[in-house]
Amino acid sequence: MKRNFTYKTFLTLSMIFYLIPLASAQIRFISVNPSNETITIKNFGASAVDISDYKLCIFPSYFKLNTLTISSGSLNLVAGGEVTVTSSTNLVDAGGELGLYIDTTDFGSSANIRDYIQWISTGGTRESVAVGAGIWITGTAIPNTVAVPYLYNGNGSTENGQSFWGSTLSVSDLAVNNFSMSPNPSSSTLSLKFPQVIDDGTLNIYNILGETIINKKLPLNNSLEIDVSNFNQGIYLVKINNQVKRFIKR
């Protein structure tokens, strides 16, 4: 009996440790642009995730992300990190679907899909799979009144489906998307500058291992000075709201 209990305990603990990274990893599309075939993916989770072997489903074609052209970011997504890739297949401006899967050959299983988007037309081949996974609603699509690029504005966890996709950035988002960072590299001070005041911002700085170095809420004036003199030498990611840039400490 004791041996059986020990074995069951081992299996239980193994499953717990296996599921922890899955629970914390929320890999989602945040921008899809059929006009230039670009797709941006974000890690909303709390731990780094390597998505190199994840697959895009543009039915009936499937592509591993590591076979596509990367225009920004890395497929080794730190918490809050983003990567933009270019699809090797037409995303169909007039209406289509796009699925994101783990490395699998079973694309009909809801357990294997991580995100889904459908625009203009409904009834895509993988719609039912996404519905089964709780990340889409049957018979819904981003309407043709929404301009590309299609932008996700949900929380990456519980906010799913067509209603959380649009194309309009707020004034603060536009300012964040155009922030500058200098000097880079730097050994002492990092200066962030914005084209206008941002009323509500969140600043995060991560090291290359995905560990959080700075995390704080702040109203952002037109500039912000960060003391990096105590940082170890290396590469860091500076994230403000949904915008991420790379910084090198020397």
DOKOLDO-549071 format. One line per 4 residues: number of its first residue (from 1); for each residue x, z, y of N, C-alpha, C. Coordinates in Angstrom, 1 decimal. Each point is the difference from the previous one (the first is absolute). Layout:
NUM = X:Z:Y:X:Z:Y:X:Z:Y; ...
% end
This chain:
1 = 0.8:0.0:-1.2:-0.8:0.0:1.2:0.9:0.0:1.3; 1.0:0.8:-0.1:0.9:0.1:1.2:0.6:-1.3:0.3; 0.5:-0.8:-1.0:0.6:-1.3:0.2:-1.0:-1.0:0.6; -1.3:0.1:-0.5:-1.0:-0.9:0.5:-0.3:0.3:1.4
5 = -0.1:1.2:0.4:-0.3:0.4:1.4:1.2:-0.5:0.9; 1.2:0.2:-0.5:1.1:-0.4:0.8:0.0:-1.5:0.2; -0.4:-0.8:-1.0:0.0:-1.5:0.1:-1.1:-0.4:1.0; -1.2:0.7:-0.1:-1.1:-0.4:0.9:0.4:0.4:1.4
9 = 0.6:1.1:0.2:0.5:0.4:1.3:0.9:-1.0:0.6; 1.0:-0.5:-0.8:0.9:-1.0:0.4:-0.7:-1.3:0.4; -1.0:-0.4:-0.8:-0.7:-1.2:0.4:-0.8:0.1:1.3; -0.6:1.2:0.2:-0.7:0.3:1.2:0.9:-0.1:1.2
13 = 1.1:0.7:-0.1:0.9:0.0:1.1:0.6:-1.4:0.3; 0.2:-0.7:-1.0:0.5:-1.4:0.1:-1.0:-0.8:0.8; -1.3:0.1:-0.3:-1.0:-0.7:0.7:-0.1:0.4:1.4; 0.1:1.3:0.3:-0.1:0.5:1.3:1.2:-0.6:0.9
17 = 1.2:0.0:-0.5:1.1:-0.5:0.7:-0.1:-1.5:0.2; -0.6:-0.7:-1.0:-0.2:-1.4:0.1:-1.1:-0.4:1.1; -1.0:0.8:0.1:-1.1:-0.3:0.9:0.3:0.4:1.4; 0.9:1.0:0.2:0.3:0.4:1.4:0.4:-1.1:0.9
21 = 1.0:-0.9:-0.4:0.4:-1.1:0.9:-1.1:-1.0:0.2; -0.9:-0.2:-1.1:-1.1:-0.9:0.2:-1.0:0.5:1.0; -0.3:1.3:0.0:-0.9:0.6:0.9:0.5:-0.1:1.4; 1.3:0.2:0.2:0.5:0.0:1.4:0.3:-1.4:0.5
25 = 0.0:-1.0:-0.9:0.4:-1.4:0.4:-1.3:-0.7:0.3; -0.2:-0.4:1.3:-1.2:-0.8:0.4:0.5:-1.3:0.6; 0.2:-1.0:-0.8:0.5:-1.3:0.4:-1.1:-0.9:0.4; -0.1:-0.4:1.3:-1.1:-0.8:0.4:0.4:-1.1:0.9
29 = -0.8:-1.1:0.0:0.1:-1.0:1.0:-0.3:0.5:1.4; 0.7:-0.3:1.0:-0.4:0.4:1.4:-0.2:-1.3:0.9; 0.6:-1.1:-0.4:-0.2:-1.2:0.7:0.1:-1.2:-0.9; -1.0:-0.9:0.1:0.0:-1.2:-0.8:-0.3:-1.2:1.0
33 = 0.8:-1.0:0.0:-0.1:-1.1:0.9:0.0:-1.3:-0.7; -1.2:-0.5:-0.3:0.0:-1.3:-0.8:0.5:-1.2:0.8; 0.1:0.1:1.3:0.5:-1.1:0.8:1.5:-0.2:-0.1; 0.8:1.0:-0.4:1.4:-0.2:-0.2:0.5:0.6:-1.3
37 = -1.0:0.4:-0.9:0.3:0.5:-1.3:0.7:1.3:0.0; 0.0:0.8:1.0:0.8:1.3:0.0:-0.9:1.2:-0.4; 0.6:0.9:-0.7:-0.7:1.2:-0.5:0.8:1.2:0.3; -0.5:1.0:0.6:0.7:1.3:0.2:-0.6:1.1:-0.8
41 = 0.9:0.7:-0.7:-0.4:1.1:-0.9:0.6:1.3:0.5; -0.8:1.0:-0.1:0.4:1.4:0.5:-0.1:1.0:-1.1; 0.9:0.9:0.0:0.0:1.2:-0.9:-0.7:1.2:0.8; -1.2:0.3:-0.3:-0.7:1.1:0.7:0.3:1.3:-0.7
45 = 0.7:0.0:-1.1:0.3:1.2:-0.8:1.1:0.9:0.6; 0.3:1.0:-0.7:1.0:1.0:0.5:1.3:-0.2:-0.6; 0.2:-0.9:-1.0:1.3:-0.2:-0.6:0.3:-1.5:0.0; 1.3:-0.3:-0.1:0.5:-1.4:-0.1:-0.5:-0.7:-1.3
49 = -0.3:-1.3:0.1:-0.4:-0.7:-1.1:0.6:-1.4:0.0; 0.6:-0.4:-1.1:0.6:-1.3:-0.1:-1.0:-1.0:-0.5; -0.4:-0.9:0.8:-1.1:-1.0:-0.4:0.6:-1.3:-0.3; 1.2:-0.1:-0.3:0.7:-1.3:-0.3:-0.8:-0.8:-1.1
53 = -0.5:0.7:-1.0:-0.6:-0.6:-1.2:-1.5:-0.1:0.2; -0.6:0.5:1.1:-1.4:-0.2:0.2:-0.3:-1.4:0.1; -1.3:-0.4:-0.3:-0.3:-1.4:0.0:-1.2:-0.3:1.0; 0.1:-1.1:0.6:-1.1:-0.5:0.8:-0.9:-0.9:-0.9
57 = -1.3:0.2:0.1:-0.9:-0.9:-0.7:-0.7:-0.9:1.0; 0.3:-1.3:-0.1:-0.7:-1.0:0.8:-0.6:-0.9:-1.0; -1.1:0.4:-0.6:-0.5:-0.6:-1.2:0.0:-1.6:0.1; 0.5:-0.7:-1.0:0.5:0.5:-1.3:1.5:0.2:0.0
61 = 0.6:0.2:1.1:1.5:0.2:0.1:0.4:1.4:0.2; 1.1:0.4:-0.6:0.5:1.4:0.1:1.5:-0.1:0.3; 0.5:0.9:1.0:1.4:0.0:0.4:0.5:1.4:0.1; 1.2:0.2:-0.5:0.6:1.3:0.2:0.5:0.0:1.5
65 = -0.1:1.2:0.6:0.4:0.1:1.4:1.5:-0.4:0.2; 0.8:0.4:-1.0:1.5:-0.3:0.1:0.3:-1.5:-0.1; -1.0:-0.8:-0.2:0.3:-1.5:0.0:-0.4:-0.6:1.3; -0.6:0.8:0.9:-0.4:-0.6:1.3:1.0:0.3:1.1
69 = -0.2:-0.8:1.1:0.8:0.2:1.2:-0.4:1.2:0.8; 1.0:0.9:0.3:-0.3:1.2:0.7:0.4:-0.2:1.5; -0.9:0.1:0.9:0.3:-0.2:1.4:0.3:1.3:0.7; -0.4:1.1:-0.5:0.3:1.3:0.6:-0.2:1.1:-1.0
73 = 0.7:1.1:0.1:-0.2:1.1:-0.8:0.7:-0.1:-1.4; -0.3:0.9:-0.9:0.6:0.0:-1.3:-1.0:0.3:-1.1; 0.2:-0.6:-1.2:-1.0:0.3:-1.1:0.2:1.4:-0.5; 1.0:0.6:0.3:0.2:1.5:-0.3:-0.7:0.7:1.1
77 = -1.3:0.2:0.0:-0.7:0.6:1.1:0.1:1.5:0.1; 0.6:0.5:1.1:0.0:1.4:0.2:-1.4:0.4:0.4; -0.3:1.3:0.1:-1.3:0.5:0.5:-0.2:-0.5:1.4; -1.1:-0.7:0.1:-0.4:-0.6:1.3:0.7:-1.3:0.3
81 = 0.8:-0.5:-0.9:0.7:-1.3:0.1:-0.9:-1.2:-0.1; 0.5:-1.1:0.5:-0.8:-1.3:0.0:1.0:-1.1:-0.4; -0.6:-1.0:-0.7:0.8:-1.2:-0.3:-0.9:-1.2:0.2; 0.6:-1.1:0.6:-0.8:-1.2:0.2:0.6:-1.1:-0.9
85 = -0.8:-0.7:-0.8:0.4:-1.1:-0.8:-0.8:-1.2:0.3; 0.6:-1.2:-0.4:-0.7:-1.2:0.2:-0.5:-0.6:-1.4; -1.3:-0.2:-0.1:-0.5:-0.5:-1.3:0.5:-1.4:-0.3; 0.3:-0.3:-1.2:0.4:-1.3:-0.5:-1.2:-0.9:-0.3
89 = -1.2:0.5:0.2:-1.2:-0.7:-0.3:-1.0:0.1:1.2; -0.7:-1.1:0.3:-0.9:0.0:1.1:-1.1:1.1:-0.1; -0.1:0.8:1.0:-1.0:1.1:0.0:-1.4:-0.5:0.4; -0.2:-1.3:0.3:-1.3:-0.6:0.2:-0.7:0.6:1.3
93 = 0.2:-0.7:1.1:-0.6:0.4:1.2:-1.6:0.1:-0.1; -0.6:-0.9:-0.7:-1.4:-0.1:0.0:-0.7:1.0:-0.9; 0.8:0.8:-0.7:-0.6:1.1:-0.8:0.8:0.2:-1.3; 0.4:1.2:-0.3:0.7:0.3:-1.2:0.1:1.5:-0.3
97 = 0.9:0.3:-0.9:0.2:1.4:-0.4:1.4:0.2:-0.3; 0.4:1.3:0.0:1.4:0.3:-0.3:0.0:1.4:-0.6; 0.7:0.1:-1.2:0.1:1.3:-0.6:1.4:0.4:-0.2; 0.2:1.3:0.0:1.3:0.6:-0.2:0.0:0.9:-1.3
101 = 0.9:-0.4:-0.9:0.0:0.7:-1.3:1.4:0.6:-0.3; 0.0:1.0:-0.9:1.3:0.4:-0.5:0.5:-1.1:-1.0; 1.2:0.2:-0.5:0.6:-1.0:-0.9:-0.9:0.0:-1.3; -0.8:-1.0:-0.2:-0.9:0.0:-1.1:-0.3:-1.4:-0.4
105 = -0.6:-0.2:-1.2:-0.6:-1.3:-0.4:-1.5:0.1:-0.1; -0.5:1.2:0.1:-1.4:0.3:-0.1:-0.7:0.1:1.4; -0.3:-1.2:0.6:-0.6:0.0:1.3:-1.5:0.3:0.1; -0.6:0.2:-1.2:-1.4:0.3:-0.1:-0.2:1.5:0.0
109 = 1.0:0.8:0.0:-0.1:1.4:-0.1:0.0:0.7:1.4; -1.0:0.8:0.3:0.0:0.7:1.3:1.1:1.0:0.1; 0.6:0.4:-1.1:1.0:1.0:0.0:1.3:-0.6:0.6; 0.1:-1.3:0.0:1.3:-0.7:0.4:0.0:-0.5:1.4
113 = -1.2:0.0:0.6:-0.1:-0.6:1.4:0.3:1.1:1.0; 0.7:-0.3:1.1:0.3:1.0:1.0:-0.7:-0.3:1.3; -0.3:-1.2:0.3:-0.7:-0.4:1.2:-0.6:-1.3:-0.1; -1.0:-0.3:0.9:-0.7:-1.3:-0.1:-0.6:-0.3:1.4
117 = 0.0:-1.3:0.3:-0.7:-0.4:1.2:-0.6:-1.4:-0.2; -1.2:-0.2:0.5:-0.8:-1.2:-0.1:-0.5:-0.4:1.3; 0.2:-1.3:0.4:-0.5:-0.4:1.3:-0.8:-1.2:0.0; -1.0:-0.1:0.8:-1.0:-1.1:0.3:-0.9:-0.2:-1.2
121 = 0.5:-0.3:-1.2:-0.9:-0.2:-1.1:0.1:1.2:-1.0; -1.1:0.2:-0.7:-0.1:1.1:-1.0:0.1:-0.5:-1.4; 0.0:0.9:-1.0:-0.1:-0.4:-1.4:1.4:-0.4:-0.5; 1.1:0.5:0.5:1.3:-0.4:-0.5:0.2:0.5:-1.4
125 = 0.9:-0.7:-0.7:0.2:0.3:-1.4:0.4:1.5:-0.2; 0.8:0.6:0.8:0.4:1.4:-0.2:-0.8:1.0:0.8; -1.1:-0.5:0.6:-0.9:0.9:0.8:-0.5:1.2:-0.9; -0.5:-0.3:-1.2:-0.5:1.0:-0.9:1.0:1.0:-0.4
129 = 1.3:-0.5:-0.1:1.1:1.0:-0.4:0.2:1.0:1.2; 0.0:-0.5:1.2:0.2:0.8:1.2:-1.2:1.0:0.1; -1.2:-0.5:-0.2:-1.2:0.8:0.1:0.1:1.2:-1.1; 0.5:-0.4:-1.2:0.1:1.0:-1.0:1.1:1.1:0.3
133 = 1.0:-0.4:0.9:1.0:0.9:0.4:-0.4:0.8:1.2; -1.2:-0.3:0.6:-0.4:0.7:1.1:0.6:-0.4:1.3; 0.6:-1.2:0.1:0.7:-0.4:1.2:-0.7:-1.2:0.7; -1.2:-0.4:-0.5:-0.7:-1.1:0.6:-1.5:0.2:-0.3
137 = -0.9:-0.7:0.7:-1.4:0.1:-0.2:-0.5:-1.4:-0.4; -0.8:0.0:-1.1:-0.6:-1.3:-0.5:-0.6:-0.8:1.1; 0.3:-1.3:0.1:-0.7:-0.9:0.9:0.4:0.1:1.4; 1.1:0.6:0.3:0.4:0.2:1.4:1.3:-0.8:0.3
141 = 0.2:-0.4:1.2:1.2:-0.8:0.4:0.2:0.2:1.5; 1.2:-0.1:0.4:0.3:0.0:1.5:-0.6:-1.3:0.5; -0.9:0.1:1.0:-0.8:-1.2:0.5:0.9:-0.9:0.8; -0.5:-1.3:0.1:0.8:-1.0:0.7:0.0:0.2:1.5
145 = -0.7:1.1:0.5:0.1:0.3:1.4:1.2:0.8:0.4; 0.7:0.5:-1.1:1.2:0.8:0.2:1.2:-0.9:0.1; 0.8:0.1:1.0:1.2:-0.9:0.2:1.1:0.6:-0.9; 0.9:-1.0:-0.4:1.2:0.4:-0.8:1.0:0.4:1.1
149 = 1.0:0.9:-0.4:0.1:0.6:-1.3:-1.0:1.1:-0.3; -0.4:0.1:-1.2:-1.0:1.1:-0.4:0.9:1.3:-0.1; -0.5:1.0:0.7:0.7:1.3:0.1:-0.8:1.1:-0.5; 0.7:0.8:-0.9:-0.7:1.2:-0.6:0.2:1.1:1.0
153 = -1.1:0.8:0.2:0.0:1.1:0.9:-0.5:1.3:-0.6; 0.1:0.1:-1.3:-0.4:1.2:-0.7:1.1:0.9:-0.3; -0.3:1.1:-0.7:1.0:1.0:-0.2:0.9:-0.2:-1.3; -0.2:-1.1:-0.7:0.8:-0.3:-1.1:-0.4:0.7:-1.3
157 = -1.0:0.9:0.1:-0.4:0.8:-1.2:-1.4:-0.2:-0.3; -0.9:0.7:0.8:-1.4:0.0:-0.3:-0.8:-1.1:0.8; 0.6:-0.7:0.9:-0.7:-1.0:0.8:0.3:-1.3:-0.5; -0.9:-0.6:-0.8:0.2:-1.2:-0.7:-1.1:-1.0:0.3
161 = 0.3:-1.3:-0.2:-0.9:-1.1:0.1:0.0:-0.7:1.4; -0.9:-1.0:0.0:-0.1:-0.9:1.2:-0.2:0.6:1.3; -0.7:1.2:0.1:-0.3:0.6:1.3:1.2:0.6:0.6; 1.1:0.1:-0.7:1.3:0.6:0.6:1.0:-1.2:0.3
165 = -0.5:-1.2:0.1:0.9:-1.1:0.3:-0.6:-0.7:1.3; 0.9:-0.3:0.9:-0.3:-0.6:1.3:1.2:-0.8:0.5; 0.0:-0.2:1.3:1.1:-0.8:0.6:0.4:0.5:1.3; -0.6:1.1:0.5:0.3:0.4:1.4:0.9:1.3:0.0
169 = 1.1:-0.1:0.7:0.8:1.2:0.2:-0.4:0.7:1.2; 0.1:1.3:0.0:-0.3:0.8:1.2:1.2:-0.1:1.0; -0.2:0.4:1.2:1.0:0.0:1.0:1.2:0.8:-0.4; -0.2:1.2:-0.6:1.1:0.8:-0.5:0.8:-0.8:-1.1
173 = -0.8:-0.6:-1.0:0.7:-0.7:-1.0:0.8:-1.2:0.5; -0.4:-0.7:1.0:0.8:-1.1:0.6:1.2:0.6:0.6; -0.1:1.1:0.6:1.2:0.6:0.7:1.0:0.5:-1.1; -0.5:0.6:-1.1:0.9:0.4:-1.1:0.7:-1.2:-0.6
177 = -0.8:-1.0:-0.2:0.6:-1.2:-0.7:1.1:-0.6:0.8; 0.1:0.3:1.3:1.0:-0.6:0.9:1.1:1.0:0.5; 0.1:1.2:-0.7:0.9:1.0:0.4:1.5:-0.5:-0.3; 0.9:0.4:0.9:1.4:-0.4:-0.2:0.8:1.3:-0.3
181 = 1.2:-0.2:-0.6:0.8:1.1:-0.5:1.4:-0.3:0.2; 0.7:0.9:0.8:1.4:-0.3:0.3:0.7:1.4:0.3; 1.4:0.0:-0.1:0.8:-1.0:-0.6:-0.1:0.1:-1.5; 0.2:-1.1:-0.7:-0.1:0.0:-1.4:1.1:-1.0:-0.6
185 = 1.0:0.6:-0.6:0.2:1.4:-0.5:0.3:1.0:1.2; -0.2:1.3:-0.4:0.3:1.0:1.0:0.6:1.2:-0.7; 0.8:0.8:0.7:0.6:1.2:-0.6:-0.6:1.3:0.6; -0.7:-0.2:1.1:-0.4:1.2:0.7:-1.5:0.0:0.4
189 = -0.4:-1.0:0.8:-1.4:0.0:0.5:-0.7:-1.3:-0.3; -1.2:0.0:-0.4:-0.8:-1.2:-0.2:-1.2:0.0:1.0; 0.0:-1.1:0.7:-1.0:-0.1:1.1:-1.1:-1.0:-0.4; -1.3:0.5:0.0:-1.2:-0.8:-0.3:-0.7:-0.3:1.3
193 = -0.3:-1.3:0.2:-0.7:-0.4:1.2:-1.3:-0.8:-0.3; -1.1:0.2:0.7:-1.3:-0.6:-0.2:-0.4:-0.7:1.2; -0.8:-1.1:-0.1:-0.4:-0.7:1.2:-1.1:0.7:0.8; -0.6:1.1:-0.6:-0.9:0.8:0.7:-0.2:1.4:-0.6
197 = -0.7:0.9:0.6:-0.2:1.3:-0.6:-0.9:-0.1:-1.2; 0.4:0.7:-1.1:-0.9:0.1:-1.2:-0.5:1.4:0.0; -1.4:0.1:0.0:-0.6:1.3:0.1:0.1:0.8:-1.3; 0.0:-0.7:-1.1:0.0:0.8:-1.3:1.0:-0.8:-1.0
201 = 1.1:0.6:-0.2:1.0:-0.6:-0.9:0.5:1.0:-1.0; 0.5:-0.5:-1.2:0.6:0.8:-1.0:1.4:-0.6:-0.2; 1.0:0.8:0.1:1.4:-0.4:-0.2:0.5:0.5:-1.3; 0.5:-0.8:-0.9:0.6:0.3:-1.2:1.4:-0.7:-0.1
205 = 1.0:0.8:-0.5:1.3:-0.6:-0.3:0.3:0.3:-1.4; 0.4:-1.0:-0.8:0.3:0.2:-1.5:1.4:-0.4:-0.2; 0.7:0.6:-1.0:1.3:-0.5:-0.4:-0.2:-1.0:-1.1; 1.0:-0.5:-0.5:0.0:-1.2:-1.0:-0.7:0.5:-1.3
209 = 0.0:1.3:-0.3:-0.6:0.5:-1.2:-1.5:0.3:0.2; -0.5:-0.3:1.2:-1.4:0.2:0.2:-0.3:1.4:0.5; 1.0:0.9:0.2:-0.2:1.3:0.4:-0.3:0.1:1.5; -1.0:0.8:0.4:-0.4:0.1:1.4:1.0:0.9:0.8
213 = 0.6:-0.6:1.1:0.9:0.7:0.8:-0.7:0.6:1.3; -0.9:-0.8:0.5:-0.8:0.4:1.2:-1.5:-0.4:-0.3; -0.9:0.9:0.3:-1.4:-0.3:-0.1:-0.8:0.8:1.0; -0.5:-0.7:1.0:-0.7:0.8:1.0:-1.0:-0.9:0.8
217 = -1.1:0.6:0.4:-1.0:-0.7:0.9:0.5:0.2:1.4; -0.3:-1.1:0.8:0.5:0.1:1.4:-0.7:-1.0:0.8; -0.4:0.3:1.3:-0.4:-1.0:0.9:1.3:-0.7:0.4; 0.1:-1.3:0.1:1.2:-0.7:0.2:0.0:-0.6:1.4
221 = 1.0:0.4:0.8:0.1:-0.6:1.4:0.7:-1.3:-0.2; 0.5:-0.6:1.1:0.7:-1.3:-0.1:1.3:0.1:-0.7; 0.6:1.2:-0.2:1.3:0.1:-0.7:0.1:1.3:-0.7; 0.8:0.1:-1.0:0.2:1.2:-0.8:1.4:0.0:-0.4
225 = 0.7:1.2:0.1:1.4:0.1:-0.4:0.0:0.9:-1.2; 0.7:-0.4:-1.1:0.2:0.7:-1.2:1.4:0.4:-0.3; 0.3:1.2:-0.2:1.4:0.5:-0.3:0.3:-0.3:-1.5; 0.9:-0.9:-0.3:0.3:-0.3:-1.4:1.4:0.4:-0.3
229 = 0.6:0.8:0.8:1.4:0.4:-0.2:0.2:0.8:-1.3; -1.0:0.7:-0.5:0.1:0.7:-1.2:-0.4:-0.8:-1.2; -0.4:-1.2:0.1:-0.4:-0.8:-1.1:1.2:-0.4:-0.8; -0.1:-0.1:-1.3:1.1:-0.6:-0.8:0.1:-1.5:0.3
233 = 1.2:-0.5:-0.2:0.2:-1.4:0.2:-0.8:-0.8:-1.0; -0.6:-1.1:0.4:-0.8:-0.8:-0.9:-1.2:-0.7:0.7; -0.9:-0.5:-0.9:-1.1:-0.8:0.5:-1.3:0.9:0.0; -0.7:-0.1:1.1:-1.3:0.8:0.1:-1.1:-1.0:0.4
237 = -1.2:0.4:-0.3:-1.2:-0.7:0.5:-0.7:0.8:1.0; -0.3:-0.6:1.2:-0.7:0.6:1.1:-1.4:-0.5:0.0; -1.0:0.8:-0.3:-1.4:-0.5:-0.1:-0.9:0.7:1.1; -0.6:-0.8:0.7:-1.0:0.5:1.0:-1.3:-0.7:-0.3
241 = -1.0:0.9:-0.3:-1.3:-0.5:-0.5:0.2:-0.9:-1.2; -0.3:-1.3:0.1:0.2:-0.9:-1.1:1.2:-1.0:0.1; 0.8:0.3:1.0:1.1:-0.9:0.3:1.3:0.7:-0.5; 0.8:-0.8:-0.7:1.3:0.6:-0.6:1.2:-0.9:0.5
245 = 1.0:0.7:0.4:1.3:-0.7:0.4:1.2:0.7:-0.7; 1.0:-0.7:-0.2:1.2:0.6:-0.6:1.0:0.4:1.0; 0.6:1.2:-0.2:1.0:0.5:0.8:1.3:0.4:-0.8; 1.1:-0.2:0.6:1.3:0.3:-0.7:0.7:1.1:0.7
249 = 0.2:1.1:-0.6:0.9:1.1:0.5:1.4:-0.2:-0.4; 0.9:0.0:1.0:1.4:-0.2:-0.3:0.8:1.3:0.3
% end
